[in-house]
């Protein structure tokens, strides 16, 4: 089969069943979702007219991204706002033919902002139910620690996760800045989370070097790595990740936008794939970075000249690296195989 560079590429990517493993709930807010929230919360000062909001939402630099992110965060006050955010994400995922997503939620930030825990949990639960019923998208949750807020945030995130244990909670994560925020200080919380059955999925190696990834593996028992971009500079780490099947949640457009790499062409994803790593494609904070899941597949496939089978392999990697049950994994993998077989018959 020839390289996937013809006009059928977009149709193939659209048809491919997909799984998203690295998307932040607050960062997933689309213009439509933010418009609804802004009109509900005029006191937040977020533009409530589409043209103004689109200008506000247009990515300029990382400081501007943070401004937009925290503006959205400020409008999340109760279960209704969380429900709106979850169902908006589900609609966007359905448009990408994504069947399942593991969504990163940072409870500590919401609780710190004054939202009662039961409001957060109710919004997640009703949003998740509507996502499945209305959009055909299954959602699971990763509760993560905002690392910049230290050990207290780690402890309180763990307590909240294990005390409440909402339906769909599958993993425990660590986000926020990496520089100056050592992974090892959070080891006790990850140990307790893993012992309680949650899976370890910390961010590492996005804005720091391979040492952060090594620490995530050794100190936090990472089963997947959020981003992991800097692993390509350490051959021994590449060998370790490949040998142990530790998947990478790669977010190419995000890495370009935050200036961790110059372009998708300069991204180390090619080296990761050539080294046998389990690479998955994800959006991180999609509308805020101008990303879509289909767009990530198209950008990587077009830049690397991937064949259809290689594109399908990326989709399959995400399914296998997910925390879905074996039966649902088998169903999705069979759908991916059928999509690829249909392309071969053309």
Secondary structure, DSSP 8 states (H G I E B T S, - for coil): --BS-STHHHHHHHHS-EEEEEEETGGG--HHHHHHHHHH-GGG----SHHHHHHHHS---HHHHHHHHHHHHHT--SHHHHHHHHHHHHHHHHHTTEEEEEEEE-HHHHHHTT--HHHHHHHHHHHHHHHHHHH--EEEEEEEEEGGGHHHHHHHHHHHHHHH--TTEEEEEEES--TT--SGGGHHHHHHHHHTT-EE--EESSSS-HHHHHHHHHHH--SEEEE-GGGGG-HHHHHHHHHHT-EEEE-HHHHHHTTSSS-STTSTHHHHHHTT--EEE--BSHHHHT--HHHHHHHHHHHHT-BHHHHHHHHHHHHHHS---HHHHHHHHHHHHHHHHHHHT-
